[in-house]
Amino acid sequence: MQADKILLSYVGANFLFMAGGIMLLVGSLLFTQNMNSTPTLDSAPTILLLKLVPEKVALVNAIIVFATCSLALPSLIVRDSRLWLQLQGWLVIVSGVFTLVIGLIIWIETLRTRASLNTSWGQQTSAVQSLLQQRFDCCGYFNSTSPPFVTDATCSTPLIAAEKQGCVGPFSGFVNSTLDAIFTGIFGIVALDMILLICVAVLSKNRKEKERYRLIDAKVGLQAI
């Protein structure tokens, strides 16, 4: 009964691990789709934000996750062998470290958001800058003159623009809150990796003990378990 519980826990951990891989895959594909879309009033901030996220790396990580999950099949079919479990355990470690690095990269981006967004702001066209000004009700980046604001419905005259805040505050706040949610989710996926790794270790130890008992019984002439 104990072995059944261990095996069921291992199977459940694999499903959780695969769910994390699906999240990485879907997130990477959605990020790529949004980045290639035409900026609008609602999507312009998100498009600039996604340029700070390594979506291609997340896709590679998702592939590693699915490859790791595939090793669960021979581990379940050949129940007397620990080889496939050991291979899966090492791949789980690789996947976990890979995911952790992605999360740390995004976390580091939150520490230098203003500098990164200042560079990104300067690279945008006047049309995109105008969309950002309208979205956050601001003019210019630091203020209306640094860099100079784009004339639009929100910042129609220099006098009106001078009365409004620069976009650095609300834009940085939006980016930081979104990046916080992303890297928190990624660290959650790392936790799923650790759960599977523990289940792999427990099941491997259980099979090792059963093999030892079979050898002992064989030596004393009893029927193997």
Beta strands, then each sheet from edge to edge (+ up, - down):
end
